[in-house]
């Protein structure tokens, strides 16, 4: 028998460090060759790390939520020697191994409803190999300090039962806590099933819940903080009469909805932005503030801020200027579904030049959207409200919507922003022009 060390591989694209967001194995588990051991996260994508050997997990050397450099030892596995098995000893994958390169999940992680997927990650056992003998290593308690060992399913159930694992006596190998141990603990405690730790009624006592900010939530937090720290935002809000637009949308859906698909407000807004960008290229740009260079783009690669169960993602509608209303609507549906299901690729989640954000019916009266750094502008519609307006000296019911937009004041002057928004407004209030090139 021998011990194989698996290090964090080079996953390409110049990435020097990654965050470990999930272990798929625990100490004592048997693993097969090419079995997925862990998930790590880069700036955009989740990458699966496979095993290049078959054996038994001896130690996990990196905790969930820890950021590690390429080349860091992450796991130790006990394997049968080639002499014992009669087979040639497996080779570790090279730095540019296609086994690693092909394991890139071009998707973002998401968290299930209720318990965050990686909650209590501080309890993940982290054991480094020492100079002790091999037999001693196998029999030593596999813990990180005094933290208990338990499979994710056991941790999830304990969380739902309100049981603290630190108070449970594990009867499994190396003191691992099993489902049976939870049954025993539940019978001798006052914990009640279904009393989830994040239930506000449960939290009225002394219980506190510490939720590690890792994975996608950490990336979102870092990006929002970076955007607000680096970009001097200013927000411009204008109201738009969308009565004629809504009438046109209803007619188009009635006539073409069954054959070409239903149209929401967003394709019309995106088309209006595309037309306005032709006259105001300064808003369809990126600002590299480290070298003080603004890059304007002829193509409109429009980011679509999308809420998912794991957090906010921004899939990108490529060359929005080439799409008609129905093609744009179809692309919106496709990208939103890809983001929410975790199937969006790295390419679909990067490269935007201007972003639209919408909360639909929850959009409220107005909001102050945060710019998607390094872009310089973001546009967000608010909910449509029918209210009395004066038109031609008469009080009439009109469908009104506020449009909230934020701009980078280092790049976009207030006058330029106002002119851009007014052009978007004029187009939406005269929606027939949206159908013209």
C-alpha positions in Angstrom: 0.0 0.0 0.0 1.1 3.6 -0.6 -0.2 7.1 -0.2 -0.9 9.3 -3.2 -1.1 13.0 -2.9 -3.4 15.0 -5.2 -2.6 18.6 -5.7 -4.7 21.5 -7.0 -4.2 21.2 -10.8 -3.6 24.1 -13.1 -7.0 24.6 -14.8 -5.7 27.1 -17.3 -6.7 30.7 -18.3 -3.9 32.0 -16.1 -5.8 31.2 -12.9 -3.4 31.1 -10.0 -5.8 30.3 -7.1 -9.3 28.9 -6.6 -11.8 28.5 -3.8 -12.8 25.0 -2.7 -16.6 25.1 -2.5 -17.5 21.4 -1.9 -16.1 18.0 -1.1 -17.8 15.0 -2.7 -15.8 12.5 -0.5 -15.1 12.2 3.2 -12.3 10.6 5.1 -12.7 6.8 4.9 -14.6 6.8 1.6 -13.5 4.5 -1.2 -12.9 6.4 -4.5 -12.6 5.1 -8.1 -10.3 6.5 -10.7 -11.8 9.6 -12.4 -14.4 10.0 -9.6 -15.1 13.6 -8.8 -13.5 14.5 -5.5 -14.3 18.2 -5.1 -15.6 21.4 -6.7 -13.6 24.5 -6.9 -14.7 27.9 -8.1 -12.8 30.4 -10.3 -14.1 33.9 -11.0 -17.0 32.6 -13.0 -17.1 28.8 -13.3 -17.2 25.8 -11.1 -14.5 23.2 -11.9 -14.7 19.5 -10.9 -11.5 17.9 -9.6 -11.3 14.2 -10.4 -9.1 11.5 -8.9 -6.4 10.0 -11.0 -6.2 7.0 -8.6 -8.5 4.5 -6.9 -8.2 3.9 -3.2 -9.4 5.1 0.2 -9.4 8.7 1.4 -7.0 9.3 4.3 -7.0 13.0 4.7 -8.7 16.2 3.3 -6.1 18.9 3.5 -8.3 21.9 2.5 -11.5 23.2 4.1 -14.6 24.2 2.2 -14.4 28.0 1.6 -10.6 28.0 1.7 -8.8 29.8 -1.2 -5.7 27.8 -2.3 -3.0 28.2 -4.9 -2.4 25.9 -7.9 -0.1 23.1 -6.7 -1.4 23.0 -3.1 -1.9 19.5 -1.7 -5.7 19.0 -1.2 -6.2 15.3 -0.5 -4.3 12.1 0.4 -5.5 8.7 -0.8 -4.3 5.2 0.1 -3.8 3.1 -3.0 -2.7 -0.5 -3.7 0.9 -0.6 -4.9 1.5 -1.7 -8.5 3.3 -4.8 -7.1 0.3 -5.7 -5.0 -2.3 -5.4 -7.8 -0.2 -6.6 -10.7 -1.1 -3.4 -12.6 1.2 -0.6 -13.6 1.1 2.3 -11.2 -1.2 5.2 -12.4 0.4 8.4 -13.5 -0.7 11.7 -12.1 -2.3 14.0 -14.7 0.1 16.6 -16.2 -0.5 20.3 -15.7 -2.3 20.5 -19.0 -4.1 17.2 -18.7 -7.3 16.9 -20.8 -8.8 15.0 -17.9 -8.6 18.2 -15.9 -9.4 20.5 -18.7 -12.5 18.6 -19.8 -13.9 18.6 -16.3 -14.7 22.3 -16.3 -18.4 22.7 -15.6 -19.2 25.8 -17.5 -21.8 26.8 -14.9 -22.3 28.6 -11.6 -23.0 26.8 -8.3 -26.4 27.2 -6.7 -27.7 26.5 -3.2 -30.8 24.4 -2.5 -33.7 25.9 -0.7 -33.4 26.0 3.1 -30.0 24.9 4.2 -27.2 26.6 2.3 -25.3 23.9 0.4 -22.0 24.5 2.2 -23.3 25.6 5.6 -21.2 24.6 8.5 -18.2 24.3 6.2 -16.0 25.2 9.2 -16.7 21.6 10.4 -15.2 19.9 7.4 -12.4 17.8 8.7 -9.0 18.9 7.6 -6.2 16.5 8.4 -2.6 16.8 7.1 -0.3 13.8 6.8 2.6 13.8 9.3 5.6 11.6 9.8 3.7 9.1 12.0 3.5 5.5 10.8 0.9 4.4 8.3 -1.0 2.2 10.7 -1.1 4.9 13.3 -2.5 7.3 10.7 -5.3 5.0 9.8 -6.4 4.6 13.4 -6.0 8.2 14.5 -9.2 10.2 14.9 -9.8 12.1 11.6 -10.8 15.4 13.0 -9.8 19.0 12.8 -9.3 20.0 16.4 -12.4 18.8 18.3 -14.8 19.2 15.3 -17.0 16.2 14.6 -16.8 14.1 11.4 -20.1 13.5 9.6 -21.3 13.1 6.0 -23.2 16.0 4.4 -26.5 14.2 4.7 -25.9 13.6 8.4 -25.1 17.3 8.9 -28.2 18.4 7.0 -30.4 16.2 9.1 -28.8 17.3 12.3 -29.4 20.9 11.2 -33.1 20.2 10.6 -33.4 18.5 14.0 -31.6 21.3 15.8 -28.9 18.9 17.0 -25.4 20.2 17.6 -23.0 17.6 16.2 -20.3 18.6 18.8 -22.5 16.9 21.5 -23.1 13.7 19.6 -21.0 10.6 20.3 -20.0 9.1 16.9 -19.9 5.3 16.6 -18.6 5.1 13.0 -15.0 4.7 11.9 -12.7 7.2 13.5 -15.6 8.5 15.5 -17.7 9.5 12.5 -21.3 10.4 13.4 -23.9 8.2 11.6 -27.7 8.5 11.0 -28.2 6.0 13.8 -26.2 8.2 16.2 -28.6 11.1 15.4 -31.6 8.8 16.1 -30.2 8.1 19.6 -29.4 11.8 20.2 -32.9 12.8 19.1 -34.5 10.4 21.6 -32.5 11.9 24.4 -32.8 15.6 23.6 -35.5 18.2 23.3 -34.7 18.9 19.6 -37.8 18.7 17.5 -37.9 17.6 13.8 -38.5 20.4 11.4 -37.2 23.1 13.7 -34.8 24.5 11.2 -32.0 26.7 12.4 -33.0 29.5 10.2 -36.6 29.6 11.3 -37.1 33.1 12.9 -39.3 31.5 15.6 -36.5 29.2 16.5 -34.0 32.1 16.6 -36.0 34.0 19.2 -34.1 32.1 21.8 -30.3 32.0 22.2 -29.6 30.1 19.0 -27.4 31.8 16.5 -26.6 30.6 12.9 -23.2 31.3 11.3 -23.4 31.0 7.6 -20.1 31.1 5.8 -20.0 33.4 2.8 -18.3 31.2 0.3 -18.7 30.1 -3.3 -21.0 32.2 -5.4 -22.2 34.3 -2.5 -18.5 35.3 -1.8 -18.0 36.2 -5.5 -21.2 38.3 -5.5 -20.1 40.1 -2.3 -16.7 40.8 -3.7 -18.0 42.1 -7.0 -20.6 44.4 -5.4 -18.1 45.8 -3.0 -15.6 46.3 -5.8 -18.1 48.1 -7.9 -19.3 50.5 -5.2 -15.7 51.2 -4.1 -14.3 51.9 -7.5 -17.1 53.5 -9.4 -18.6 56.9 -8.5 -22.2 56.1 -9.3 -24.9 58.6 -10.1 -28.5 57.5 -10.8 -31.0 59.1 -13.2 -34.7 58.3 -13.0 -37.3 59.2 -15.6 -40.9 58.2 -16.0 -42.2 56.8 -19.3 -45.7 56.5 -20.7 -45.8 52.9 -21.9 -49.6 52.9 -22.7 -49.0 52.6 -26.5 -46.2 50.2 -26.0 -48.3 47.9 -23.8 -51.1 48.1 -26.4 -48.7 47.1 -29.2 -47.2 44.3 -27.1 -50.7 42.9 -26.5 -51.6 43.0 -30.2 -48.3 41.3 -31.2 -48.8 38.6 -28.6 -52.4 38.0 -29.8 -51.3 37.7 -33.4 -47.9 36.0 -33.1 -47.8 34.6 -29.6 -48.6 31.0 -30.6 -46.1 30.9 -33.5 -43.3 33.2 -32.5 -43.6 33.3 -28.7 -44.8 35.8 -26.1 -43.1 39.2 -25.8 -42.4 40.7 -22.4 -41.4 44.3 -21.8 -37.6 43.5 -21.8 -37.2 42.9 -25.6 -38.7 46.3 -26.3 -36.5 47.9 -23.7 -33.4 46.2 -25.1 -34.2 47.3 -28.6 -34.6 50.8 -27.4 -31.2 50.7 -25.7 -29.6 49.3 -28.8 -31.0 52.2 -30.9 -29.9 54.8 -28.3 -26.4 53.4 -28.1 -25.9 54.3 -31.7 -26.1 57.9 -30.8 -24.5 57.6 -27.4 -21.6 55.0 -27.6 -20.1 56.4 -24.4 -22.6 54.3 -22.3 -21.7 51.0 -24.2 -18.2 50.9 -22.8 -15.8 49.5 -20.3 -13.4 51.5 -18.2 -10.1 50.0 -17.2 -9.3 52.4 -14.3 -5.9 50.7 -13.7 -4.5 52.0 -17.0 -7.1 54.8 -17.5 -8.5 53.5 -20.8 -12.1 53.6 -21.9 -13.0 51.1 -24.6 -16.2 51.7 -26.5 -17.9 48.9 -28.4 -19.8 48.9 -31.7 -21.5 45.6 -30.7 -24.0 45.6 -27.9 -23.3 42.6 -25.6 -26.1 43.1 -23.2 -25.8 41.7 -19.7 -29.1 40.5 -18.2 -29.0 40.5 -14.4 -30.8 37.3 -13.4 -31.8 36.1 -9.9 -31.1 32.4 -9.2 -31.4 30.2 -6.1 -27.6 30.6 -5.6 -27.5 34.4 -6.1 -27.3 37.0 -8.9 -25.8 36.1 -12.2 -25.4 38.1 -15.4 -25.7 36.0 -18.6 -24.9 38.0 -21.8 -27.0 38.5 -24.9 -24.4 38.6 -27.6 -24.8 41.1 -30.4 -28.2 42.3 -29.2 -28.1 44.9 -32.0 -28.7 42.0 -34.6 -31.8 40.6 -32.9 -35.4 41.4 -33.6 -38.0 41.4 -30.8 -38.8 37.7 -30.9 -35.2 36.6 -31.3 -34.3 38.7 -28.3 -37.2 37.3 -26.3 -36.1 33.7 -27.1 -32.5 34.5 -26.1 -33.7 36.0 -22.8 -35.6 32.9 -22.0 -32.7 30.6 -22.9 -30.1 32.5 -21.0 -32.3 32.9 -17.9 -33.0 29.2 -17.8 -29.4 28.3 -18.3 -28.3 30.5 -15.4 -31.0 29.3 -13.1 -30.3 25.6 -13.8 -26.6 26.1 -13.5 -25.9 25.3 -17.2 -24.7 28.7 -18.3 -21.2 28.6 -19.7 -18.2 30.8 -18.9 -18.6 32.5 -22.3 -22.3 33.1 -21.6 -21.5 34.8 -18.2 -18.8 37.2 -19.3 -18.1 40.0 -21.8 -21.1 42.3 -21.3 -20.8 45.9 -22.3 -24.0 47.3 -20.7 -26.4 45.6 -18.4 -30.2 45.6 -17.8 -31.6 44.6 -14.4 -35.2 44.0 -13.7 -37.2 42.6 -10.7 -40.4 42.3 -12.8 -43.6 42.9 -10.7 -41.4 43.5 -7.6 -39.4 46.3 -9.2 -41.1 49.0 -7.1 -41.3 52.7 -7.9 -37.6 53.4 -8.4 -34.2 51.9 -7.5 -30.5 52.6 -7.7 -28.9 49.8 -9.7 -25.2 48.9 -9.1 -23.1 49.1 -12.2 -21.6 45.8 -13.4 -17.9 46.6 -13.2 -16.0 47.4 -15.4 -19.0 48.6 -17.4 -20.1 52.2 -17.1 -23.9 52.0 -17.3 -26.8 49.9 -16.1 -30.6 50.3 -16.9 -33.4 49.0 -14.8 -37.2 49.3 -15.5 -39.6 49.5 -12.6 -43.1 48.2 -12.4 -45.9 49.6 -14.6 -48.7 51.4 -12.8 -51.9 52.8 -14.3 -52.6 56.2 -12.9 -54.3 59.5 -13.9 -52.3 61.8 -16.2 -53.2 65.1 -18.0 -53.2 64.6 -21.7 -54.6 67.2 -24.1 -56.1 69.1 -21.2 -58.0 65.9 -20.1 -57.4 63.7 -17.1 -56.9 60.2 -18.6 -55.7 56.8 -17.3 -52.2 56.0 -18.6 -49.8 53.2 -17.9 -46.6 54.7 -16.5 -43.2 53.2 -15.7 -40.1 54.7 -14.1 -36.8 53.9 -15.7 -33.8 53.8 -13.2 -30.3 54.0 -14.6 -26.9 54.4 -13.0 -23.7 55.7 -14.7 -20.0 55.9 -14.0 -19.5 59.6 -13.5 -15.8 59.4 -14.4 -16.8 58.4 -18.0 -20.4 59.5 -18.5 -21.4 63.1 -17.9 -24.8 63.9 -16.5 -25.9 65.6 -19.7 -24.9 62.6 -21.8 -26.7 60.2 -19.4 -29.9 62.3 -19.6 -29.8 62.5 -23.4 -29.3 58.7 -23.6 -32.3 58.0 -21.2 -34.5 60.6 -23.0 -33.8 58.8 -26.3 -34.8 55.5 -24.8 -37.9 57.2 -23.4 -38.8 58.7 -26.8 -38.5 55.3 -28.5 -40.6 53.5 -26.0 -43.3 56.1 -26.1 -43.4 55.8 -29.9 -43.1 52.0 -30.1 -43.7 51.7 -33.8 -40.1 53.0 -34.3 -38.8 49.8 -32.5 -39.9 47.8 -35.6 -37.8 49.9 -37.9 -34.1 49.4 -38.4 
